[in-house]
């Protein structure tokens, strides 16, 4: 088993981002806006992250992205069959790493348990 965040788990192409933005559903809370599209539950989940410079300097944005990617990678049971684009809100940089992880897990759990 590989512990990498593989290329197959990433949303990288512009057309994929545009498809999810236009055809996907939106989950939002005080910490994240998450656009998502459901696929077959047997398919591998994919993640795209869109961060604004309003969140802070590059090292702050990169810290947030690392935590989101790691949480996504460690919980495939919540992300199977989903294409997600995560947009952290301005309240996220003030949180500790464990708090970001917990809030993102709560969002994933909410998305995973909503009816298709």
Beta strands, then each sheet from edge to edge (+ up, - down):
strand 1: 25-28
strand 2: 32-38
strand 3: 46-49
strand 4: 82-88
sheet 1: 1+ 2- 4+ 3+
end
